[in-house]
Amino acid sequence: MVEIRRLCGKVLYSAAVNTVAEALIAAVLGGANLCGANLGGADLGDANLRGANLCGANLGGADLRGANLRGADLRRANLYGADLCGANLRDANLFGANLGGANLRGANLGGADLRGANLRGANLGRADLGGADLGGADLGGADLRGANLFGANLGDANLGGADLGGADLGGADLRGANLGDANLGGADLGGADLGDANLGDANLRGV
C-alpha cells in the first residue's frame, strides 16, 4: 500500500486520487488544494484537512470519521452518504454542499456556512451546529435529536419531517422555515424566532 503522509500545501487540482483511497488514512493534508479532486469512497478517518480547499470535490461515501476539517472550503462539494461521525467542521464553508444521507452524528459544525446545503436524511444527532448558517438548507427528514442549534440561522430552511426531539434551538432564526410534520418534542425554543414558519402537524409536545 502506498503511504501518503504529508501533502500539506500540495496542489492536486481535479486529481483523481480515489485509486489510492486507503493511503489517505490519518494523512496530513492541512491547507492542501484538493479543489475538484475525486475522493469518492476514500478512507480519510482521522485525517488532518484543516483549512484545506475541497471546493467542488467528490467525497461521496468517504470515511471521514474523526477528521479535522476545521475552516475547510467545501463549497458545493459532494459528501453524499459520507461518514463524518465526530468530525470537526467548525467554521467550514459548506455552501451548497451535498450532504444527503451523510452521518454527522456528534460532529462539530459550529459557525459553519451551510447555506443552501442538502442535508436531507442526514444523521445530525447530538451534532454541534451552534451559530451555524443553515439559511435555505434542505434538512427534510434529517435526524437532529439532541443537536445544538443555539443561535443558528435556519431561515427558509426545509425541516419537514425532521426529528428535532430534545434539540436546543434557543435563539435560533426559524423565520419562514418549513417544520411541517417535524418532531419538536422536548426541544428548547426559548428566544427562537418562528415568524412565518410552517408548523403544520408538527409535534410540539413538551416544548
DRENZA-531525 format. One record per residue: residue in three letters; chain; x, y, z of N, C-alpha, C in turn. Coordinates in pm, whole numbers, plus 50000, padded with zeros to 5 digits. Atoms other than C-alpha are relative to their C-alpha. Last residue first. Layout:
! residues N
ala, A, X, Y, Z, X, Y, Z, X, Y, Z
...
END
This chain:
! residues 207
val, A, 49918, 49884, 50040, 45822, 52244, 52419, 49977, 50115, 50098
gly, A, 49891, 49977, 49905, 45689, 51933, 52595, 50090, 50117, 49964
arg, A, 50021, 50046, 49865, 45480, 51820, 52299, 50123, 50026, 50086
leu, A, 49946, 49898, 49911, 45535, 52033, 51993, 49983, 49960, 50147
asn, A, 50014, 50043, 49862, 45487, 51758, 51733, 50070, 50099, 50090
ala, A, 49875, 50022, 49925, 45445, 51929, 51396, 49968, 49953, 50142
asp, A, 49987, 50139, 49958, 45121, 51879, 51202, 50132, 49968, 50072
gly, A, 50113, 50089, 50024, 45159, 52222, 51037, 50031, 49856, 50035
leu, A, 49996, 50101, 49894, 45442, 52419, 51193, 49884, 49901, 49987
asn, A, 50107, 50098, 50016, 45518, 52640, 50890, 50018, 49889, 50104
ala, A, 49961, 50141, 50012, 45733, 52936, 50992, 49877, 49911, 49985
asp, A, 50035, 50056, 50132, 45609, 53288, 50915, 50046, 49855, 49980
gly, A, 50086, 49920, 50088, 45789, 53425, 51224, 49982, 49936, 49864
leu, A, 50075, 50091, 50087, 45941, 53145, 51428, 49904, 50075, 49908
asp, A, 50089, 49921, 50084, 46213, 53349, 51601, 49935, 49907, 49897
ala, A, 49994, 50026, 50145, 46369, 53146, 51881, 49899, 50085, 49925
gly, A, 49941, 49889, 50074, 46402, 53307, 52223, 50011, 49978, 49852
gly, A, 49996, 49872, 49930, 46343, 52978, 52405, 50071, 50108, 49919
leu, A, 50022, 49895, 50098, 46278, 52703, 52153, 50002, 50138, 50064
asp, A, 49992, 49869, 49936, 46422, 52417, 52360, 49991, 50106, 49891
ala, A, 49900, 49906, 50051, 46308, 52085, 52212, 49994, 50132, 50075
gly, A, 49893, 49977, 49904, 46117, 51834, 52425, 50109, 50095, 49954
gly, A, 50028, 50040, 49863, 45910, 51713, 52132, 50120, 50019, 50091
leu, A, 49932, 49903, 49914, 46000, 51908, 51822, 49977, 49968, 50147
asn, A, 50010, 50034, 49859, 45918, 51629, 51576, 50083, 50098, 50082
ala, A, 49876, 50018, 49925, 45863, 51773, 51229, 49971, 49962, 50145
asp, A, 49980, 50141, 49964, 45542, 51709, 51035, 50130, 49976, 50077
gly, A, 50116, 50087, 50014, 45566, 52060, 50885, 50036, 49855, 50028
leu, A, 49989, 50099, 49893, 45869, 52248, 51013, 49879, 49906, 49998
asn, A, 50104, 50102, 50009, 45920, 52461, 50700, 50027, 49893, 50105
ala, A, 49958, 50140, 50010, 46124, 52768, 50786, 49880, 49907, 49989
gly, A, 50029, 50056, 50132, 45999, 53117, 50704, 50040, 49855, 49984
arg, A, 50098, 49926, 50080, 46168, 53264, 51008, 49984, 49937, 49862
leu, A, 50078, 50097, 50076, 46349, 52997, 51204, 49894, 50068, 49914
asp, A, 50083, 49928, 50097, 46625, 53214, 51350, 49933, 49897, 49910
ala, A, 49983, 50030, 50143, 46759, 53032, 51654, 49905, 50082, 49914
gly, A, 49950, 49885, 50075, 46768, 53199, 51996, 50020, 49977, 49852
gly, A, 50009, 49872, 49933, 46735, 52864, 52173, 50060, 50112, 49917
leu, A, 50024, 49901, 50105, 46701, 52581, 51926, 49988, 50139, 50061
asp, A, 49993, 49864, 49946, 46849, 52315, 52157, 49992, 50099, 49884
ala, A, 49899, 49911, 50056, 46732, 51974, 52032, 49996, 50137, 50067
gly, A, 49898, 49965, 49902, 46538, 51738, 52259, 50108, 50092, 49949
gly, A, 50030, 50032, 49862, 46348, 51586, 51967, 50115, 50034, 50093
leu, A, 49927, 49904, 49918, 46439, 51763, 51647, 49974, 49976, 50149
asp, A, 50012, 50035, 49859, 46338, 51479, 51413, 50091, 50091, 50081
ala, A, 49875, 50018, 49926, 46287, 51621, 51063, 49972, 49966, 50146
gly, A, 49981, 50138, 49960, 45959, 51561, 50878, 50128, 49973, 50077
gly, A, 50119, 50083, 50008, 45981, 51896, 50702, 50030, 49856, 50037
leu, A, 49985, 50096, 49892, 46290, 52083, 50818, 49878, 49907, 50004
asn, A, 50100, 50106, 50003, 46328, 52290, 50500, 50032, 49897, 50107
ala, A, 49951, 50138, 50011, 46522, 52607, 50572, 49883, 49902, 49995
asp, A, 50041, 50059, 50127, 46371, 52949, 50499, 50054, 49859, 49978
gly, A, 50098, 49926, 50078, 46564, 53098, 50792, 49975, 49935, 49865
leu, A, 50074, 50101, 50076, 46753, 52831, 50982, 49890, 50066, 49918
asn, A, 50091, 49941, 50099, 47020, 53061, 51124, 49939, 49889, 49917
ala, A, 49979, 50032, 50141, 47171, 52906, 51436, 49899, 50072, 49911
gly, A, 49958, 49883, 50078, 47167, 53082, 51772, 50024, 49973, 49853
phe, A, 50015, 49873, 49931, 47158, 52752, 51962, 50054, 50114, 49912
leu, A, 50026, 49903, 50107, 47132, 52466, 51717, 49982, 50139, 50060
asn, A, 49988, 49862, 49954, 47283, 52201, 51947, 49987, 50094, 49881
ala, A, 49902, 49913, 50064, 47156, 51858, 51841, 50000, 50140, 50063
gly, A, 49897, 49959, 49906, 46974, 51630, 52085, 50106, 50091, 49941
arg, A, 50030, 50022, 49859, 46782, 51464, 51805, 50118, 50037, 50088
leu, A, 49932, 49894, 49924, 46866, 51622, 51472, 49972, 49985, 50150
asp, A, 50000, 50035, 49858, 46783, 51326, 51245, 50084, 50103, 50075
ala, A, 49872, 50016, 49931, 46706, 51467, 50899, 49981, 49965, 50147
gly, A, 49982, 50135, 49949, 46373, 51401, 50728, 50131, 49976, 50074
gly, A, 50119, 50084, 49999, 46397, 51723, 50526, 50032, 49859, 50048
leu, A, 49979, 50096, 49892, 46706, 51917, 50622, 49880, 49906, 50012
asp, A, 50102, 50105, 50003, 46726, 52121, 50300, 50036, 49894, 50103
ala, A, 49951, 50138, 50011, 46923, 52441, 50362, 49883, 49901, 50000
gly, A, 50039, 50064, 50125, 46770, 52780, 50286, 50047, 49858, 49983
gly, A, 50103, 49931, 50076, 46965, 52950, 50564, 49971, 49930, 49868
leu, A, 50069, 50102, 50078, 47168, 52694, 50753, 49886, 50061, 49918
asp, A, 50092, 49937, 50095, 47422, 52938, 50898, 49943, 49893, 49908
ala, A, 49982, 50035, 50141, 47582, 52781, 51206, 49896, 50070, 49913
gly, A, 49957, 49885, 50080, 47577, 52966, 51539, 50022, 49970, 49853
gly, A, 50018, 49870, 49938, 47563, 52639, 51734, 50055, 50113, 49913
leu, A, 50025, 49906, 50110, 47552, 52345, 51498, 49978, 50140, 50056
asp, A, 49992, 49862, 49956, 47702, 52091, 51741, 49990, 50092, 49879
ala, A, 49900, 49916, 50068, 47586, 51743, 51644, 49995, 50142, 50056
arg, A, 49903, 49946, 49905, 47393, 51538, 51902, 50114, 50077, 49934
gly, A, 50028, 50019, 49859, 47212, 51352, 51621, 50115, 50047, 50087
leu, A, 49933, 49892, 49929, 47296, 51503, 51285, 49973, 49990, 50151
asn, A, 50000, 50026, 49856, 47213, 51196, 51075, 50085, 50106, 50068
ala, A, 49871, 50011, 49932, 47134, 51317, 50723, 49982, 49971, 50149
gly, A, 49978, 50134, 49948, 46801, 51240, 50556, 50131, 49981, 50073
arg, A, 50120, 50083, 49995, 46811, 51557, 50350, 50037, 49859, 50048
leu, A, 49978, 50086, 49885, 47121, 51759, 50435, 49881, 49905, 50018
asn, A, 50093, 50112, 49997, 47145, 51940, 50101, 50038, 49908, 50114
ala, A, 49946, 50136, 50003, 47322, 52272, 50155, 49888, 49896, 50001
gly, A, 50038, 50070, 50122, 47161, 52603, 50058, 50052, 49858, 49990
arg, A, 50109, 49941, 50078, 47350, 52787, 50328, 49976, 49919, 49872
leu, A, 50073, 50109, 50065, 47566, 52552, 50530, 49883, 50053, 49917
asp, A, 50088, 49943, 50102, 47829, 52801, 50648, 49938, 49885, 49921
ala, A, 49982, 50041, 50141, 47980, 52657, 50966, 49898, 50068, 49909
gly, A, 49958, 49888, 50084, 47977, 52852, 51294, 50019, 49967, 49854
gly, A, 50023, 49868, 49945, 47966, 52531, 51499, 50054, 50109, 49908
leu, A, 50028, 49912, 50114, 47966, 52225, 51279, 49974, 50143, 50047
asn, A, 49995, 49860, 49961, 48123, 51986, 51532, 49987, 50086, 49875
ala, A, 49903, 49914, 50069, 48015, 51631, 51451, 49992, 50143, 50051
gly, A, 49897, 49952, 49909, 47836, 51416, 51711, 50104, 50090, 49935
arg, A, 50031, 50014, 49858, 47642, 51231, 51442, 50118, 50045, 50086
leu, A, 49932, 49889, 49933, 47729, 51369, 51101, 49974, 49994, 50151
asn, A, 49998, 50023, 49856, 47642, 51056, 50900, 50086, 50108, 50066
ala, A, 49869, 50009, 49934, 47557, 51167, 50546, 49984, 49975, 50150
gly, A, 49975, 50131, 49946, 47222, 51083, 50386, 50132, 49983, 50072
gly, A, 50117, 50086, 49989, 47230, 51400, 50176, 50038, 49862, 50052
leu, A, 49977, 50086, 49884, 47540, 51604, 50249, 49882, 49906, 50022
asn, A, 50095, 50110, 49997, 47555, 51783, 49912, 50040, 49903, 50111
ala, A, 49945, 50136, 50000, 47733, 52115, 49956, 49888, 49896, 50005
gly, A, 50047, 50078, 50114, 47565, 52442, 49854, 50053, 49858, 49993
phe, A, 50103, 49937, 50081, 47775, 52644, 50098, 49964, 49912, 49880
leu, A, 50071, 50109, 50066, 47978, 52406, 50311, 49884, 50054, 49916
asn, A, 50091, 49944, 50101, 48236, 52658, 50429, 49941, 49886, 49920
ala, A, 49980, 50044, 50138, 48392, 52523, 50749, 49897, 50065, 49907
asp, A, 49969, 49886, 50089, 48379, 52731, 51068, 50029, 49958, 49855
arg, A, 50026, 49867, 49948, 48385, 52412, 51279, 50050, 50107, 49903
leu, A, 50028, 49915, 50116, 48387, 52101, 51067, 49972, 50143, 50045
asn, A, 49995, 49858, 49965, 48547, 51870, 51325, 49987, 50084, 49874
ala, A, 49906, 49914, 50072, 48440, 51512, 51257, 49992, 50145, 50048
gly, A, 49897, 49944, 49913, 48267, 51302, 51524, 50101, 50090, 49932
cys, A, 50029, 50014, 49858, 48078, 51096, 51266, 50117, 50054, 50083
leu, A, 49928, 49891, 49934, 48160, 51230, 50922, 49974, 49997, 50151
asp, A, 50003, 50021, 49856, 48061, 50917, 50726, 50091, 50104, 50066
ala, A, 49870, 50005, 49932, 47982, 51020, 50368, 49983, 49979, 50150
gly, A, 49976, 50130, 49937, 47646, 50929, 50214, 50133, 49988, 50071
tyr, A, 50119, 50084, 49989, 47653, 51229, 49982, 50038, 49865, 50060
leu, A, 49974, 50083, 49883, 47958, 51440, 50053, 49883, 49905, 50024
asn, A, 50092, 50112, 49989, 47969, 51614, 49714, 50044, 49911, 50115
ala, A, 49938, 50132, 49999, 48139, 51952, 49746, 49893, 49892, 50011
arg, A, 50055, 50085, 50107, 47945, 52263, 49651, 50071, 49864, 49988
arg, A, 50110, 49946, 50079, 48165, 52474, 49879, 49966, 49906, 49884
leu, A, 50072, 50113, 50058, 48382, 52253, 50093, 49880, 50048, 49919
asp, A, 50089, 49950, 50105, 48644, 52509, 50193, 49939, 49881, 49928
ala, A, 49980, 50049, 50138, 48795, 52386, 50519, 49898, 50060, 49904
gly, A, 49969, 49891, 50092, 48783, 52602, 50834, 50022, 49957, 49856
arg, A, 50028, 49866, 49950, 48801, 52297, 51059, 50044, 50105, 49899
leu, A, 50031, 49919, 50118, 48808, 51980, 50855, 49969, 50144, 50041
asn, A, 49996, 49857, 49967, 48972, 51760, 51119, 49986, 50080, 49872
ala, A, 49911, 49914, 50078, 48865, 51401, 51056, 49992, 50145, 50046
gly, A, 49897, 49939, 49917, 48707, 51195, 51336, 50095, 50092, 49926
arg, A, 50025, 50004, 49857, 48519, 50979, 51089, 50117, 50058, 50077
leu, A, 49934, 49884, 49941, 48585, 51094, 50737, 49977, 50006, 50151
asp, A, 49993, 50020, 49855, 48504, 50769, 50555, 50084, 50114, 50057
ala, A, 49868, 50003, 49936, 48406, 50871, 50200, 49988, 49978, 50151
gly, A, 49974, 50129, 49937, 48069, 50773, 50052, 50134, 49990, 50071
gly, A, 50116, 50087, 49983, 48069, 51075, 49822, 50039, 49866, 50058
leu, A, 49971, 50079, 49881, 48379, 51285, 49875, 49883, 49907, 50032
asn, A, 50090, 50113, 49983, 48379, 51446, 49530, 50048, 49915, 50118
ala, A, 49942, 50134, 49995, 48547, 51786, 49543, 49892, 49893, 50016
gly, A, 50043, 50082, 50113, 48369, 52102, 49433, 50055, 49860, 49998
cys, A, 50111, 49942, 50075, 48571, 52316, 49674, 49966, 49912, 49879
leu, A, 50069, 50116, 50058, 48797, 52091, 49878, 49878, 50046, 49921
asn, A, 50092, 49956, 50104, 49047, 52362, 49974, 49945, 49877, 49930
ala, A, 49978, 50050, 50136, 49204, 52251, 50301, 49895, 50055, 49904
gly, A, 49976, 49892, 50094, 49183, 52472, 50611, 50022, 49956, 49857
arg, A, 50031, 49866, 49951, 49219, 52174, 50843, 50038, 50106, 49896
leu, A, 50032, 49923, 50120, 49232, 51854, 50644, 49964, 50143, 50039
asn, A, 49993, 49857, 49971, 49401, 51643, 50913, 49984, 50077, 49870
ala, A, 49909, 49918, 50081, 49285, 51287, 50856, 49996, 50146, 50043
asp, A, 49903, 49928, 49916, 49122, 51098, 51146, 50100, 50084, 49921
gly, A, 50025, 49998, 49858, 48945, 50864, 50900, 50114, 50065, 50075
leu, A, 49931, 49882, 49946, 49018, 50963, 50544, 49975, 50012, 50150
asp, A, 49991, 50017, 49855, 48928, 50632, 50381, 50087, 50113, 50054
ala, A, 49868, 50001, 49937, 48825, 50729, 50027, 49991, 49982, 50151
gly, A, 49974, 50125, 49931, 48484, 50627, 49890, 50134, 49994, 50071
gly, A, 50117, 50083, 49975, 48480, 50915, 49641, 50038, 49868, 50064
leu, A, 49966, 50078, 49881, 48795, 51122, 49674, 49883, 49911, 50039
asn, A, 50091, 50113, 49987, 48782, 51278, 49326, 50047, 49912, 50115
ala, A, 49942, 50135, 49993, 48952, 51616, 49349, 49892, 49894, 50014
gly, A, 50044, 50084, 50111, 48770, 51930, 49232, 50053, 49858, 50003
cys, A, 50117, 49948, 50070, 48973, 52156, 49462, 49966, 49908, 49882
leu, A, 50061, 50119, 50058, 49219, 51948, 49660, 49872, 50037, 49926
asn, A, 50096, 49961, 50104, 49450, 52236, 49749, 49951, 49874, 49931
ala, A, 49979, 50050, 50135, 49617, 52134, 50076, 49892, 50049, 49904
gly, A, 49970, 49892, 50094, 49593, 52357, 50383, 50019, 49956, 49857
gly, A, 50039, 49865, 49959, 49615, 52062, 50621, 50043, 50104, 49899
leu, A, 50033, 49926, 50121, 49654, 51739, 50430, 49958, 50142, 50034
val, A, 49991, 49860, 49964, 49822, 51522, 50692, 49983, 50082, 49873
ala, A, 49912, 49914, 50077, 49703, 51168, 50625, 49999, 50143, 50052
ala, A, 49923, 49915, 49908, 49543, 50963, 50904, 50098, 50092, 49925
ile, A, 50036, 50016, 49860, 49428, 50711, 50639, 50096, 50082, 50086
leu, A, 50027, 49871, 49941, 49497, 50855, 50294, 49958, 49991, 50147
ala, A, 49875, 49934, 49966, 49669, 50551, 50151, 49979, 50131, 50072
glu, A, 49954, 50049, 49872, 49344, 50358, 50164, 50129, 50067, 50044
ala, A, 50083, 49959, 49887, 49197, 50574, 49890, 50058, 49958, 50134
val, A, 49909, 50019, 49887, 49482, 50529, 49645, 49929, 50037, 50128
thr, A, 49934, 50129, 50020, 49252, 50476, 49345, 50100, 49971, 50111
asn, A, 50075, 50105, 49932, 49032, 50759, 49474, 50065, 49863, 49986
val, A, 49916, 50070, 49903, 49301, 51007, 49381, 49925, 49889, 50071
ala, A, 50080, 50118, 49969, 49157, 51151, 49060, 50083, 49913, 50092
ala, A, 49932, 50130, 50001, 49314, 51496, 49062, 49903, 49888, 50033
ser, A, 50071, 50095, 50085, 49099, 51795, 48969, 50067, 49863, 49993
tyr, A, 50120, 49949, 50064, 49353, 52026, 49135, 49945, 49898, 49900
leu, A, 50053, 50119, 50067, 49601, 51825, 49337, 49872, 50037, 49929
val, A, 50110, 49971, 50090, 49819, 52111, 49462, 49961, 49874, 49925
lys, A, 49987, 50056, 50135, 50036, 52035, 49766, 49875, 50030, 49917
gly, A, 49970, 49896, 50097, 50025, 52270, 50064, 50012, 49950, 49858
cys, A, 50034, 49864, 49957, 50045, 51986, 50315, 50045, 50102, 49896
leu, A, 50032, 49931, 50125, 50069, 51657, 50124, 49965, 50146, 50031
arg, A, 49999, 49855, 49995, 50238, 51466, 50403, 49979, 50061, 49862
arg, A, 50005, 49944, 49866, 50174, 51102, 50487, 49989, 50153, 49999
ile, A, 49991, 49857, 50025, 50083, 50941, 50158, 49985, 50066, 50136
glu, A, 50031, 49912, 49887, 50162, 50573, 50203, 50019, 50144, 49959
val, A, 49927, 49874, 50006, 50135, 50341, 49904, 49959, 50087, 50118
met, A, 50085, 49880, 50000, 50000, 50000, 50000, 50088, 50125, 50000
END
